[in-house]
Amino acid sequence: ATIQTMFVQLSTSISSVFIPRVNKIVAEKKSNQELTDMFIRIGRMQAFVLLPVFLGFVFLGQGFIQLWTPDGYTEAYIIAVILMGSSIVPYIQNIGISIQMAQNKHQFRSILYSIIAVANLLLSIAMCKRYGAIGCAIGTAVSLIVGNGIIMNIYYHKYIGINMITFWESMAKFIPTILVSSAVGIIMQFININRWSTFLLCGAAFVAVYLIMLYFTCINKTEKLALHSLAKGVKHGFRNK
């Protein structure tokens, strides 16, 4: 629960900054293309942050939980992976909630989420009886994938005016970064993570590979300029100190 809460906060801390911008675009009745561009831009920013956290947890999380918690929490790793993996799509698209509210088209989402909640409850009960806590996580994951991953994407495309095909084409540029980072993560499975120092070194190496791949294969010129500007600001801040 703690890990999942932190995962949510990473996403909402980014999207919440852009809510005034969303309201302005909708109020001024700007084109759907502008909404799509903003949806993609914010979604990519959230993916930049969430993907290394998720992938890092997939490959290093088991060692982390063994270091962080006492014996008896081995299922926590599997449950966290299932919940984090199934919630990535709604978390990189949560600016869409603000868009729906600005357009006064959030009624559908409210109804859908009510249905998802009931389906999640029934499915989780059935799965829990057979697979325990992991079954509950699977029930939640299935509900999220169907509701947020499929139905809401169709709704965004058809009724909100966001071109979801373009959105997913943009997200596909993360594939090389994901594949190479995952390959590094698989290699790290041969390392015995029994100390915090080992965990931190592996985590730093993993993040370094992710950032290098991200810079050279994924981010566009505008994002690179923003990254350079951020780096200069951080460097200037350290100099002032």
Backbone as CSV, one residue per row, in Angstrom:
resi,resn,N_x,N_y,N_z,CA_x,CA_y,CA_z,C_x,C_y,C_z
1,ALA,0.832,-1.209,0.000,0.000,0.000,0.000,0.862,1.252,0.000
2,THR,1.948,1.228,0.773,2.847,2.376,0.834,3.493,2.645,-0.517
3,ILE,3.964,1.585,-1.160,4.613,1.722,-2.469,3.621,2.225,-3.508
4,GLN,2.411,1.686,-3.501,1.386,2.105,-4.461,1.009,3.565,-4.249
5,THR,0.924,4.004,-2.996,0.592,5.398,-2.698,1.658,6.343,-3.228
6,MET,2.914,5.979,-3.054,4.010,6.795,-3.573,3.968,6.851,-5.096
7,PHE,3.601,5.748,-5.714,3.489,5.677,-7.174,2.415,6.644,-7.676
8,VAL,1.284,6.698,-6.971,0.194,7.615,-7.321,0.649,9.065,-7.181
9,GLN,1.341,9.359,-6.103,1.765,10.730,-5.835,2.736,11.246,-6.889
10,LEU,3.582,10.372,-7.413,4.497,10.773,-8.480,3.730,11.259,-9.701
11,SER,2.650,10.571,-10.017,1.844,10.929,-11.186,1.048,12.211,-10.968
12,THR,0.331,12.291,-9.853,-0.552,13.436,-9.623,0.228,14.725,-9.380
13,SER,1.452,14.616,-8.865,2.244,15.823,-8.635,2.604,16.514,-9.944
14,ILE,2.633,15.759,-11.039,2.924,16.337,-12.359,1.650,16.894,-12.987
15,SER,0.598,16.088,-13.042,-0.624,16.497,-13.738,-1.312,17.674,-13.061
16,SER,-1.230,17.761,-11.732,-1.925,18.838,-11.007,-1.407,20.221,-11.393
17,VAL,-0.148,20.285,-11.813,0.443,21.568,-12.202,-0.234,22.132,-13.448
18,PHE,-0.759,21.249,-14.305,-1.292,21.666,-15.598,-2.803,21.877,-15.616
19,ILE,-3.468,21.705,-14.475,-4.928,21.861,-14.446,-5.377,23.249,-14.898
20,PRO,-4.745,24.342,-14.453,-5.158,25.675,-14.946,-5.031,25.798,-16.460
21,ARG,-3.977,25.195,-17.020,-3.776,25.225,-18.473,-4.901,24.493,-19.198
22,VAL,-5.322,23.365,-18.643,-6.436,22.599,-19.219,-7.702,23.440,-19.239
23,ASN,-8.017,24.062,-18.118,-9.230,24.879,-18.030,-9.199,26.044,-19.020
24,LYS,-8.023,26.616,-19.213,-7.893,27.738,-20.141,-8.140,27.295,-21.580
25,ILE,-7.550,26.155,-21.967,-7.722,25.643,-23.332,-9.184,25.343,-23.620
26,VAL,-9.864,24.700,-22.666,-11.275,24.346,-22.861,-12.149,25.603,-22.870
27,ALA,-11.883,26.539,-21.960,-12.678,27.772,-21.877,-12.551,28.603,-23.147
28,GLU,-11.354,28.608,-23.727,-11.121,29.376,-24.959,-11.513,28.604,-26.212
29,LYS,-12.024,27.384,-26.011,-12.507,26.534,-27.105,-11.433,26.333,-28.174
30,LYS,-10.231,26.010,-27.691,-9.130,25.719,-28.611,-9.401,24.402,-29.334
31,SER,-8.609,24.132,-30.352,-8.820,22.945,-31.181,-8.515,21.659,-30.405
32,ASN,-9.095,20.553,-30.908,-8.821,19.254,-30.313,-7.343,18.882,-30.444
33,GLN,-6.709,19.405,-31.490,-5.287,19.128,-31.684,-4.460,19.675,-30.530
34,GLU,-4.832,20.847,-30.035,-4.105,21.427,-28.912,-4.308,20.605,-27.645
35,LEU,-5.531,20.100,-27.470,-5.796,19.218,-26.331,-4.969,17.935,-26.440
36,THR,-4.914,17.371,-27.651,-4.143,16.148,-27.874,-2.666,16.377,-27.596
37,ASP,-2.141,17.494,-28.084,-0.719,17.807,-27.875,-0.392,17.919,-26.380
38,MET,-1.295,18.572,-25.650,-1.063,18.723,-24.215,-1.179,17.372,-23.503
39,PHE,-2.164,16.584,-23.894,-2.371,15.258,-23.312,-1.117,14.398,-23.510
40,ILE,-0.551,14.459,-24.714,0.664,13.690,-25.018,1.852,14.219,-24.221
41,ARG,1.998,15.529,-24.190,3.149,16.129,-23.505,3.166,15.761,-22.018
42,ILE,2.007,15.866,-21.370,1.929,15.558,-19.942,2.067,14.054,-19.710
43,GLY,1.443,13.260,-20.576,1.544,11.807,-20.458,2.980,11.320,-20.569
44,ARG,3.733,11.930,-21.489,5.139,11.545,-21.648,5.956,11.945,-20.417
45,MET,5.686,13.116,-19.879,6.393,13.539,-18.670,6.137,12.567,-17.522
46,GLN,4.893,12.120,-17.400,4.572,11.166,-16.340,5.239,9.815,-16.596
47,ALA,5.287,9.413,-17.877,5.941,8.152,-18.225,7.436,8.206,-17.940
48,PHE,8.065,9.377,-18.191,9.489,9.534,-17.883,9.789,9.144,-16.437
49,VAL,8.870,9.524,-15.541,9.077,9.320,-14.099,8.592,7.941,-13.645
50,LEU,7.435,7.513,-14.135,6.825,6.282,-13.627,7.493,5.012,-14.156
51,LEU,7.926,5.021,-15.412,8.505,3.802,-15.986,9.763,3.322,-15.269
52,PRO,10.735,4.210,-14.969,11.913,3.692,-14.254,11.578,3.195,-12.847
53,VAL,10.581,3.817,-12.212,10.172,3.362,-10.877,9.565,1.960,-10.977
54,PHE,8.678,1.770,-11.964,8.037,0.469,-12.125,9.036,-0.602,-12.551
55,LEU,9.817,-0.308,-13.603,10.783,-1.294,-14.091,11.837,-1.605,-13.026
56,GLY,12.283,-0.560,-12.337,13.254,-0.768,-11.275,12.702,-1.662,-10.181
57,PHE,11.418,-1.467,-9.870,10.797,-2.297,-8.833,10.629,-3.737,-9.304
58,VAL,10.306,-3.913,-10.579,10.157,-5.274,-11.115,11.449,-6.064,-10.927
59,PHE,12.585,-5.434,-11.241,13.856,-6.162,-11.227,14.609,-6.080,-9.901
60,LEU,14.370,-5.042,-9.115,15.099,-4.878,-7.858,14.188,-4.876,-6.631
61,GLY,12.880,-4.903,-6.873,11.927,-4.768,-5.774,11.940,-5.918,-4.783
62,GLN,12.212,-7.126,-5.283,12.213,-8.269,-4.374,13.338,-8.134,-3.342
63,GLY,14.502,-7.722,-3.818,15.617,-7.487,-2.907,15.335,-6.346,-1.956
64,PHE,14.667,-5.296,-2.486,14.326,-4.144,-1.657,13.384,-4.533,-0.522
65,ILE,12.357,-5.313,-0.823,11.391,-5.718,0.201,12.047,-6.624,1.244
66,GLN,12.961,-7.471,0.805,13.660,-8.338,1.764,14.523,-7.524,2.724
67,LEU,15.077,-6.406,2.232,15.885,-5.538,3.089,15.020,-4.659,3.982
68,TRP,13.855,-4.240,3.447,13.018,-3.234,4.108,12.081,-3.836,5.148
69,THR,11.573,-5.028,4.894,10.536,-5.608,5.755,11.024,-6.894,6.411
70,PRO,10.372,-7.285,7.493,10.718,-8.572,8.123,10.210,-9.736,7.278
71,ASP,10.535,-10.940,7.700,10.068,-12.135,6.985,8.539,-12.191,6.982
72,GLY,7.990,-12.763,5.907,6.537,-12.908,5.826,5.881,-11.938,4.857
73,TYR,6.696,-11.094,4.205,6.139,-10.123,3.267,6.518,-10.430,1.815
74,THR,6.817,-11.689,1.536,7.253,-12.053,0.186,6.162,-11.809,-0.858
75,GLU,4.887,-11.957,-0.461,3.785,-11.718,-1.406,3.654,-10.245,-1.767
76,ALA,4.180,-9.370,-0.914,4.051,-7.932,-1.152,4.674,-7.537,-2.485
77,TYR,5.770,-8.181,-2.859,6.441,-7.872,-4.131,5.516,-8.165,-5.310
78,ILE,4.932,-9.350,-5.325,4.058,-9.747,-6.434,2.833,-8.836,-6.505
79,ILE,2.241,-8.559,-5.357,1.051,-7.705,-5.307,1.371,-6.300,-5.815
80,ALA,2.502,-5.754,-5.362,2.893,-4.402,-5.781,3.140,-4.343,-7.283
81,VAL,3.810,-5.351,-7.841,4.082,-5.389,-9.289,2.773,-5.422,-10.080
82,ILE,1.827,-6.244,-9.638,0.538,-6.356,-10.332,-0.210,-5.027,-10.297
83,LEU,-0.268,-4.400,-9.122,-1.014,-3.146,-8.983,-0.338,-1.998,-9.720
84,MET,0.985,-1.896,-9.625,1.705,-0.831,-10.315,1.613,-0.992,-11.828
85,GLY,1.800,-2.222,-12.302,1.755,-2.466,-13.748,0.401,-2.154,-14.359
86,SER,-0.661,-2.525,-13.669,-2.009,-2.311,-14.206,-2.457,-0.859,-14.086
87,SER,-1.784,-0.070,-13.237,-2.214,1.316,-13.040,-1.372,2.330,-13.812
88,ILE,-0.366,1.876,-14.544,0.479,2.816,-15.294,-0.344,3.600,-16.306
89,VAL,-1.206,2.912,-17.058,-1.999,3.603,-18.097,-2.883,4.702,-17.498
90,PRO,-3.716,4.419,-16.480,-4.511,5.528,-15.913,-3.648,6.629,-15.301
91,TYR,-2.466,6.294,-14.792,-1.623,7.317,-14.165,-0.954,8.232,-15.181
92,ILE,-0.647,7.724,-16.375,-0.058,8.606,-17.393,-1.144,9.327,-18.190
93,GLN,-2.401,9.011,-17.876,-3.510,9.670,-18.565,-4.412,10.436,-17.606
94,ASN,-3.977,10.663,-16.367,-4.908,11.253,-15.405,-5.197,12.733,-15.644
95,ILE,-4.453,13.374,-16.536,-4.821,14.746,-16.918,-6.152,14.735,-17.674
96,GLY,-6.499,13.566,-18.226,-7.776,13.428,-18.921,-8.967,13.663,-18.001
97,ILE,-8.799,13.376,-16.703,-9.870,13.627,-15.738,-10.183,15.115,-15.687
98,SER,-9.133,15.936,-15.643,-9.311,17.395,-15.611,-9.943,17.902,-16.901
99,ILE,-9.567,17.297,-18.023,-10.153,17.683,-19.316,-11.646,17.377,-19.333
100,GLN,-12.014,16.187,-18.858,-13.431,15.816,-18.806,-14.221,16.773,-17.924
101,MET,-13.665,17.116,-16.784,-14.367,18.014,-15.866,-14.500,19.407,-16.471
102,ALA,-13.472,19.878,-17.157,-13.525,21.193,-17.794,-14.575,21.228,-18.901
103,GLN,-14.772,20.089,-19.585,-15.766,19.993,-20.658,-17.147,19.585,-20.130
104,ASN,-17.241,19.346,-18.828,-18.479,18.858,-18.211,-18.932,17.531,-18.837
105,LYS,-17.953,16.644,-19.060,-18.235,15.330,-19.637,-17.723,14.214,-18.732
106,HIS,-17.693,14.476,-17.425,-17.154,13.495,-16.494,-18.221,12.544,-15.943
107,GLN,-19.478,12.719,-16.385,-20.537,11.835,-15.872,-20.278,10.377,-16.267
108,PHE,-19.826,10.188,-17.506,-19.561,8.824,-17.984,-18.510,8.150,-17.115
109,ARG,-17.446,8.893,-16.791,-16.380,8.334,-15.962,-16.912,7.927,-14.590
110,SER,-17.790,8.750,-14.013,-18.341,8.435,-12.696,-19.138,7.137,-12.740
111,ILE,-19.952,6.990,-13.792,-20.760,5.764,-13.945,-19.842,4.561,-14.176
112,LEU,-18.863,4.733,-15.059,-17.940,3.639,-15.365,-17.178,3.200,-14.121
113,TYR,-16.707,4.163,-13.324,-15.947,3.815,-12.139,-16.814,3.099,-11.103
114,SER,-18.094,3.429,-11.058,-19.007,2.714,-10.164,-19.136,1.257,-10.592
115,ILE,-19.246,1.061,-11.904,-19.345,-0.302,-12.442,-18.039,-1.059,-12.187
116,ILE,-16.907,-0.370,-12.407,-15.598,-0.988,-12.176,-15.447,-1.404,-10.719
117,ALA,-15.912,-0.536,-9.816,-15.796,-0.833,-8.377,-16.564,-2.097,-8.013
118,VAL,-17.790,-2.229,-8.552,-18.600,-3.418,-8.275,-17.953,-4.657,-8.892
119,ALA,-17.508,-4.528,-10.151,-16.856,-5.655,-10.831,-15.581,-6.055,-10.099
120,ASN,-14.844,-5.059,-9.648,-13.602,-5.317,-8.913,-13.893,-6.090,-7.619
121,LEU,-14.931,-5.665,-6.906,-15.305,-6.339,-5.661,-15.660,-7.803,-5.901
122,LEU,-16.535,-8.040,-6.883,-16.982,-9.407,-7.150,-15.833,-10.284,-7.640
123,LEU,-15.017,-9.722,-8.545,-13.898,-10.489,-9.094,-12.844,-10.762,-8.020
124,SER,-12.596,-9.757,-7.185,-11.590,-9.923,-6.129,-12.006,-10.977,-5.110
125,ILE,-13.296,-11.007,-4.773,-13.788,-12.019,-3.832,-13.585,-13.421,-4.407
126,ALA,-13.955,-13.572,-5.691,-13.811,-14.881,-6.337,-12.343,-15.299,-6.431
127,MET,-11.475,-14.345,-6.801,-10.055,-14.653,-6.942,-9.383,-14.863,-5.588
128,CYS,-9.853,-14.139,-4.575,-9.257,-14.247,-3.243,-9.466,-15.639,-2.659
129,LYS,-10.624,-16.208,-2.907,-10.922,-17.536,-2.382,-9.950,-18.587,-2.916
130,ARG,-9.470,-18.356,-4.151,-8.576,-19.336,-4.768,-7.100,-18.987,-4.598
131,TYR,-6.768,-17.670,-4.697,-5.362,-17.286,-4.721,-4.947,-16.348,-3.585
132,GLY,-5.849,-16.060,-2.666,-5.506,-15.211,-1.537,-5.322,-13.750,-1.930
133,ALA,-4.368,-13.080,-1.264,-4.148,-11.650,-1.493,-3.743,-11.357,-2.928
134,ILE,-2.971,-12.258,-3.527,-2.562,-12.070,-4.925,-3.785,-12.093,-5.832
135,GLY,-4.760,-12.921,-5.505,-6.000,-12.971,-6.275,-6.744,-11.652,-6.235
136,CYS,-6.763,-11.008,-5.059,-7.394,-9.684,-4.944,-6.705,-8.675,-5.859
137,ALA,-5.367,-8.724,-5.877,-4.605,-7.810,-6.733,-4.913,-8.062,-8.206
138,ILE,-5.038,-9.323,-8.587,-5.364,-9.663,-9.978,-6.747,-9.148,-10.340
139,GLY,-7.709,-9.276,-9.425,-9.060,-8.761,-9.674,-9.048,-7.267,-9.903
140,THR,-8.284,-6.539,-9.087,-8.156,-5.087,-9.256,-7.485,-4.752,-10.582
141,ALA,-6.442,-5.521,-10.936,-5.702,-5.273,-12.176,-6.590,-5.453,-13.406
142,VAL,-7.375,-6.523,-13.411,-8.268,-6.778,-14.549,-9.268,-5.634,-14.706
143,SER,-9.824,-5.166,-13.594,-10.785,-4.057,-13.630,-10.145,-2.787,-14.185
144,LEU,-8.923,-2.497,-13.756,-8.218,-1.300,-14.224,-7.895,-1.387,-15.708
145,ILE,-7.432,-2.544,-16.150,-7.052,-2.706,-17.558,-8.262,-2.556,-18.471
146,VAL,-9.365,-3.206,-18.103,-10.575,-3.120,-18.938,-11.191,-1.720,-18.876
147,GLY,-11.332,-1.189,-17.647,-11.996,0.102,-17.487,-11.174,1.275,-17.972
148,ASN,-9.956,1.409,-17.431,-9.113,2.551,-17.778,-8.298,2.331,-19.048
149,GLY,-7.781,1.121,-19.200,-6.913,0.868,-20.341,-7.632,0.749,-21.657
150,ILE,-8.873,0.272,-21.643,-9.597,0.053,-22.904,-10.775,1.017,-23.049
151,ILE,-11.731,0.932,-22.125,-12.965,1.712,-22.274,-12.699,3.216,-22.244
152,MET,-11.907,3.693,-21.272,-11.649,5.129,-21.169,-10.854,5.652,-22.364
153,ASN,-9.976,4.830,-22.923,-9.229,5.258,-24.108,-10.150,5.445,-25.301
154,ILE,-11.120,4.564,-25.434,-12.116,4.715,-26.504,-12.944,5.977,-26.279
155,TYR,-13.306,6.226,-25.027,-14.109,7.414,-24.698,-13.321,8.697,-24.979
156,TYR,-12.053,8.724,-24.587,-11.221,9.892,-24.870,-11.163,10.170,-26.371
157,HIS,-11.020,9.116,-27.150,-10.857,9.263,-28.598,-12.152,9.716,-29.280
158,LYS,-13.271,9.111,-28.889,-14.535,9.367,-29.593,-15.295,10.577,-29.075
159,TYR,-15.235,10.830,-27.783,-16.128,11.837,-27.203,-15.417,13.045,-26.578
160,ILE,-14.153,12.899,-26.234,-13.432,14.027,-25.641,-12.653,14.803,-26.696
161,GLY,-12.310,14.128,-27.788,-11.615,14.810,-28.882,-10.111,14.639,-28.862
162,ILE,-9.609,13.707,-28.049,-8.172,13.455,-27.978,-7.827,12.303,-28.918
163,ASN,-6.834,12.525,-29.753,-6.425,11.489,-30.704,-5.555,10.462,-29.984
164,MET,-6.168,9.368,-29.543,-5.448,8.370,-28.759,-4.505,7.534,-29.614
165,ILE,-4.753,7.486,-30.914,-3.823,6.768,-31.799,-2.478,7.487,-31.809
166,THR,-2.536,8.824,-31.940,-1.313,9.628,-31.901,-0.639,9.505,-30.535
167,PHE,-1.437,9.481,-29.489,-0.900,9.347,-28.135,-0.092,8.063,-27.992
168,TRP,-0.656,6.954,-28.424,0.034,5.678,-28.262,1.205,5.532,-29.223
169,GLU,1.136,6.194,-30.371,2.300,6.217,-31.261,3.467,6.921,-30.580
170,SER,3.159,7.992,-29.851,4.189,8.711,-29.107,4.751,7.850,-27.978
171,MET,3.871,7.136,-27.299,4.310,6.283,-26.196,5.149,5.099,-26.688
172,ALA,4.943,4.685,-27.929,5.700,3.553,-28.483,7.193,3.865,-28.577
173,LYS,7.547,5.135,-28.553,8.959,5.522,-28.619,9.713,5.131,-27.353
174,PHE,8.987,4.758,-26.302,9.627,4.298,-25.078,10.095,2.845,-25.181
175,ILE,9.663,2.126,-26.212,9.940,0.689,-26.291,11.435,0.367,-26.257
176,PRO,12.300,1.039,-27.067,13.735,0.727,-26.966,14.295,0.929,-25.569
177,THR,13.881,2.008,-24.914,14.348,2.274,-23.546,13.896,1.172,-22.596
178,ILE,12.639,0.752,-22.733,12.098,-0.310,-21.877,12.847,-1.625,-22.098
179,LEU,13.116,-1.958,-23.374,13.772,-3.230,-23.686,15.203,-3.281,-23.151
180,VAL,15.975,-2.222,-23.390,17.370,-2.211,-22.935,17.437,-2.177,-21.410
181,SER,16.581,-1.352,-20.781,16.556,-1.287,-19.324,16.160,-2.633,-18.726
182,SER,15.219,-3.300,-19.367,14.787,-4.618,-18.885,15.909,-5.642,-19.020
183,ALA,16.678,-5.547,-20.106,17.814,-6.460,-20.294,18.833,-6.278,-19.169
184,VAL,19.098,-5.019,-18.813,20.007,-4.731,-17.700,19.423,-5.277,-16.390
185,GLY,18.111,-5.086,-16.211,17.454,-5.597,-15.007,17.540,-7.109,-14.895
186,ILE,17.431,-7.810,-16.031,17.537,-9.278,-16.028,18.944,-9.709,-15.625
187,ILE,19.953,-8.991,-16.136,21.340,-9.298,-15.766,21.541,-9.126,-14.259
188,MET,20.882,-8.116,-13.692,21.030,-7.841,-12.256,20.407,-8.928,-11.381
189,GLN,19.609,-9.813,-11.972,19.023,-10.902,-11.191,20.086,-11.876,-10.691
190,PHE,21.274,-11.836,-11.331,22.354,-12.730,-10.927,23.182,-12.149,-9.773
191,ILE,22.818,-10.921,-9.348,23.517,-10.278,-8.244,22.730,-10.523,-6.948
192,ASN,23.413,-10.910,-5.931,22.771,-11.160,-4.633,22.620,-9.828,-3.889
193,ILE,21.394,-9.302,-3.849,21.151,-8.020,-3.184,20.818,-8.276,-1.718
194,ASN,21.866,-8.353,-0.916,21.685,-8.633,0.515,22.150,-7.478,1.395
195,ARG,22.542,-6.372,0.774,22.954,-5.181,1.512,22.374,-3.944,0.844
196,TRP,22.165,-2.897,1.647,21.646,-1.648,1.091,22.620,-1.035,0.094
197,SER,23.919,-1.181,0.343,24.912,-0.623,-0.578,24.818,-1.286,-1.950
198,THR,24.619,-2.595,-1.952,24.464,-3.317,-3.228,23.200,-2.874,-3.944
199,PHE,22.123,-2.742,-3.189,20.856,-2.301,-3.773,20.980,-0.906,-4.387
200,LEU,21.615,0.010,-3.665,21.760,1.383,-4.157,22.640,1.450,-5.400
201,LEU,23.707,0.657,-5.441,24.577,0.623,-6.616,23.836,0.073,-7.833
202,CYS,23.096,-0.998,-7.631,22.313,-1.584,-8.733,21.241,-0.601,-9.205
203,GLY,20.584,0.051,-8.251,19.556,1.030,-8.607,20.122,2.194,-9.390
204,ALA,21.290,2.686,-8.967,21.928,3.800,-9.666,22.328,3.398,-11.082
205,ALA,22.865,2.185,-11.235,23.257,1.696,-12.564,22.041,1.549,-13.471
206,PHE,20.964,1.027,-12.905,19.734,0.843,-13.687,19.190,2.186,-14.163
207,VAL,19.112,3.166,-13.263,18.603,4.490,-13.614,19.503,5.161,-14.656
208,ALA,20.812,4.975,-14.529,21.746,5.565,-15.486,21.500,5.025,-16.895
209,VAL,21.325,3.717,-16.999,21.040,3.106,-18.309,19.721,3.618,-18.861
210,TYR,18.720,3.699,-17.998,17.403,4.199,-18.422,17.502,5.624,-18.961
211,LEU,18.203,6.498,-18.244,18.307,7.903,-18.656,19.084,8.056,-19.955
212,ILE,20.147,7.274,-20.122,20.928,7.333,-21.365,20.073,6.907,-22.553
213,MET,19.368,5.795,-22.407,18.493,5.311,-23.485,17.383,6.313,-23.755
214,LEU,16.831,6.869,-22.690,15.751,7.850,-22.834,16.220,9.055,-23.638
215,TYR,17.409,9.527,-23.325,17.932,10.744,-23.968,18.205,10.524,-25.456
216,PHE,18.752,9.375,-25.796,19.194,9.155,-27.182,18.152,8.475,-28.069
217,THR,17.125,7.880,-27.502,16.162,7.153,-28.340,14.723,7.615,-28.205
218,CYS,14.416,8.411,-27.173,12.996,8.673,-26.898,12.617,10.147,-26.917
219,ILE,13.311,10.967,-26.133,12.846,12.341,-25.971,13.107,13.167,-27.221
220,ASN,12.201,14.112,-27.488,12.310,14.964,-28.672,13.098,16.240,-28.360
221,LYS,13.250,17.100,-29.374,14.066,18.302,-29.219,13.525,19.232,-28.133
222,THR,12.208,19.400,-28.097,11.600,20.277,-27.092,11.880,19.762,-25.689
223,GLU,11.752,18.439,-25.497,11.998,17.838,-24.189,13.477,17.921,-23.804
224,LYS,14.356,17.815,-24.807,15.788,17.948,-24.532,16.118,19.371,-24.092
225,LEU,15.511,20.360,-24.751,15.743,21.757,-24.357,15.262,22.003,-22.931
226,ALA,14.100,21.439,-22.592,13.572,21.589,-21.236,14.501,20.918,-20.218
227,LEU,15.043,19.757,-20.603,15.960,19.030,-19.721,17.247,19.825,-19.517
228,HIS,17.776,20.412,-20.601,18.989,21.224,-20.498,18.744,22.445,-19.615
229,SER,17.570,23.051,-19.782,17.227,24.224,-18.981,17.143,23.860,-17.501
230,LEU,16.548,22.688,-17.219,16.441,22.222,-15.839,17.823,21.966,-15.247
231,ALA,18.692,21.314,-16.048,20.045,21.012,-15.574,20.821,22.301,-15.272
232,LYS,20.654,23.305,-16.139,21.326,24.584,-15.908,20.814,25.249,-14.629
233,GLY,19.497,25.154,-14.404,18.916,25.738,-13.202,19.442,25.084,-11.942
234,VAL,19.556,23.742,-11.981,20.080,23.005,-10.828,21.544,23.367,-10.583
235,LYS,22.320,23.437,-11.676,23.740,23.778,-11.567,23.920,25.177,-10.995
236,HIS,23.076,26.112,-11.476,23.145,27.498,-10.986,22.773,27.569,-9.504
237,GLY,21.788,26.746,-9.107,21.373,26.721,-7.709,22.493,26.248,-6.782
238,PHE,23.226,25.223,-7.240,24.343,24.717,-6.430,25.464,25.754,-6.326
239,ARG,25.690,26.486,-7.414,26.724,27.510,-7.391,26.393,28.616,-6.390
240,ASN,25.116,28.994,-6.360,24.698,30.044,-5.423,24.877,29.614,-3.973
241,LYS,24.685,28.302,-3.729,24.859,27.805,-2.365,26.317,27.819,-1.953
